[in-house]
């Protein structure tokens, strides 16, 4: 992750060829909250509306849907700070 501005951060990750999508969560208010679910062709998002010069923690997991079953990977997490 990296600062995109004083109110936004950019998150990017390597593509998992076995995934059908990704789930991105943000830690806020003492719990993890899903902020975005994207298809497997997307490998970056910008999270906006954040506070200036503040560190945020995000995590991502890949998902793979086979028939009616969805399997998830382990989480990968990152802490990133907005610009001052």
Secondary structure, DSSP 8 states (H G I E B T S, - for coil): -EE-SSSEEEEE----TT-SEEEEEEEETTEEEEEEEEETT--EEEEES--TT-EEEEEEEEEEEETTEEEE---EEEEEE---
